[in-house]
């Protein structure tokens, strides 16, 4: 969990994608997140977190539905939603916090 603190304690926004390999909706988000990361460049970070490998963190953050997306900045959660999102929506949301 201490590593998680290091991930989110940044001045640039961090978009977290909580996913599972077996989930179809999560699979569909992979190319979307690649596009978001490419569009934002060094203005933000996009980090994928496998809930199967990070069960403790997923439970602590009460991740129930997949995919669950969160935006953090300076260690504070700014936005959270479960379910698929399109690239333009995510880019716009992250840019609000740049």
C-alpha positions in Angstrom: 0.0 0.0 0.0 2.9 2.4 0.6 3.7 2.1 -3.1 0.1 3.3 -3.8 0.8 6.4 -1.8 3.8 7.1 -3.9 1.8 6.7 -7.1 -0.9 9.1 -6.2 1.2 11.8 -4.3 2.1 13.6 -7.5 1.3 17.1 -8.9 0.3 15.6 -12.2 -3.1 13.8 -12.3 -3.0 10.0 -12.2 -5.8 8.0 -13.9 -6.1 4.6 -12.3 -7.8 1.7 -14.1 -8.7 -1.1 -11.8 -9.2 -4.1 -14.0 -9.2 -7.9 -14.3 -7.8 -10.0 -17.1 -11.0 -12.1 -17.4 -13.4 -9.1 -17.7 -14.5 -8.3 -21.2 -15.3 -4.6 -20.4 -11.8 -4.2 -19.0 -10.3 -5.7 -22.1 -12.2 -3.1 -24.2 -10.7 -0.4 -22.1 -7.1 -1.3 -23.0 -7.0 0.6 -26.3 -9.0 3.5 -24.9 -6.4 3.9 -22.1 -3.5 3.7 -24.6 -5.2 6.6 -26.5 -5.7 8.6 -23.3 -2.1 8.1 -22.3 -0.8 9.1 -25.8 -3.1 12.2 -25.9 -2.0 13.4 -22.4 1.7 12.7 -22.7 3.6 13.9 -19.7 0.7 16.0 -18.4 -0.8 13.0 -16.6 -0.1 9.3 -15.8 -2.3 6.3 -16.7 -1.8 3.3 -14.4 -3.5 0.0 -14.7 -4.0 -2.0 -11.5 -4.9 -5.7 -11.7 -7.5 -6.4 -8.9 -6.5 -10.0 -8.8 -2.9 -9.1 -7.9 -3.8 -6.2 -5.7 -6.8 -7.5 -3.7 -5.9 -5.7 -0.5 -5.8 -2.3 -2.3 -9.0 -3.0 -4.3 -10.8 -3.9 -1.1 -9.4 -0.8 0.7 -10.7 1.4 -2.1 -14.0 -0.5 -2.2 -13.6 -1.5 -5.9 -16.7 -3.5 -6.7 -17.5 -3.1 -10.4 -15.0 -3.4 -13.2 -13.5 -1.5 -14.7 -13.3 1.2 -12.0 -11.5 4.4 -13.0 -10.2 7.0 -10.6 -8.3 10.2 -10.9 -6.0 11.3 -8.1 -3.9 14.5 -7.8 -1.7 15.4 -4.8 -2.9 12.2 -3.0 -6.5 13.2 -3.2 -9.2 11.4 -5.2 -10.8 13.9 -7.6 -13.1 11.6 -9.6 -14.3 8.0 -9.6 -16.6 5.9 -11.8 -17.2 2.3 -12.6 -17.9 1.1 -16.1 -16.5 1.8 -19.5 -15.7 5.3 -20.7 -14.6 6.7 -24.0 -11.2 8.2 -24.6 -12.5 11.8 -25.2 -14.4 11.8 -21.9 -11.4 10.5 -20.0 -9.1 13.0 -21.6 -11.4 15.9 -20.8 -11.8 14.7 -17.2 -8.1 14.4 -16.6 -7.4 17.8 -18.3 -9.6 19.4 -15.7 -7.0 18.5 -13.1 -3.8 19.3 -15.1 
